[in-house]
Amino acid sequence: MGRAVAGMGSAGIFSGSLIIVAHAIPLAKRPLFNGCISSMFGISSVAGPLRGGLFTDKVSWRWCFYINLPAGAVTILVIAIFFPAPNHHNKKTTWTERIKKFDPMGTTLFLPAIVCLLLALQWGGTTYAWNSWRIIVLFCFFAVLIILFSVVQYTQKENATVPRHILSRRTIWSAAFYSFSVGAAFLSSVYFLPMWFQAVKNASPVSSGIMNLPMLISVVVTSLLAGIIITFIGYYTPFMILGSILLAIGYGLMSMFHTDTSKGIWIGYQIVTGAGAGSGMQQSLIGVQVVLPLADVPTGTAMIIFAQTLGGALFVSIGNNVFRNKLVEYLAKYTPKVDVASILKVGATGLQNIVDKHDLPGVLHAYNDALVQTFIVSAAMASISMIGALCMEWKSVKGKKLAPGGAA
């Protein structure tokens, strides 16, 4: 329950920060500010696990959660003091009408549908067999709930979670597809790359976070550079295409990791991958803000962030399934005498401390070959994201002289 509440808060923080930018900054200057926010997202994606590992090693895992309380309090205070509430054009809206705009029926159907899908993907092939009745029931519930959700969305019209006039825009569904694919690739690798460092390179949680810094720095630098360049040239679509290309190349290179990969190689491959994420991830949000009026920007922004987060959540589960199944296969191939259950139970951290020295090379070989399969999945999703990038409309943030919150 606590993680669910924290997740809702996290979603509100990221989308809320982008909506604040939409209200406060003219469209032509937004790429730079969105680049700053995206660089913060890149920092948090890598620095968060690093901080968590540090707390776990040095203090207590509980501080991974406690630290959010003072940080959240400071953030609330700053927003309350420095960000005035925007003026709403229609102040006569009743509370009932406002609640309807949240689409409670659609939300009630959609959330459990996603939970069923995530549980099925996480448990299938690992905790339970794919043909287990539990997995089948979860997939059936997901299908039924999604169908009911689609019916509700059709009948609710403009009060739907995603109104038809927004979803029908080419840029919107293209940006959502792009964000889903890039989120699937990037967020999955953020989970599995530290695991590779811990298992194959015998790094501690803190050390694996430090070894992730090349990707972090690359994401931050390229996010800012992309924002600056787009502010001058106006066009964001080329950076989405560039991001897809660099991500696919980066993950393709990372899929060639082996147990004796040198430091220079894994640093260089991370830089390429981070450059792809930094170049493209935030541009779908710019596209949404270009084509939508201010009143629809919050909905469009939330849709893109949801697609990105959903892609990451689904493909962490899918990647974990691929990893565990391949690990079992490769352990049987390289070290048939090793107890597979004990290897799966101990995890990546401390793996080299429990495995017999004679069996260790084979176990590390199996771990490496299983983990690089997840990078192949990321490379595939990065390549697929090119479809969304190519389908985007070529519009410029400098198309019109707009006040803050305007649309081209």
Protein Blocks (a to p, Z undefined) as FASTA:
>chain_A
ZZmmmmmmmmmmmmmmmmmmmmmpcfklmmmmmmmmmmmmmmmmmmmmmmmmmmmmmmcm
klmmmmmmmmmmmmmmmmmmmmccdddfblmbcfklmmmmnommlmmmmmmmmmmmmmmm
mmgoplpcfklmklmmmmmmmmmmmmmmmmmmmmnmmmpmbafklmmpmklmmmmmmmmm
mmmmmmmmmmmmmmmmmmmnopafklmmmmmmmmmmmmmmmmmmmmmmmmmnopaklmmm
mmmmmmmmmmmmmmmgcfklcfklmmmmmmmmmmmmmmmmmmmmmmmmmmpcfklmmmmm
mmmmmmmmmmmmmmmmmmmmmmmmmmmmmmmmmmmmbcfklmmmnomnoklmmgcfklmm
mmmmmmmmmmmmmmmmmmmmmmmmmmmmmmpccddfklpccdehiaZZ
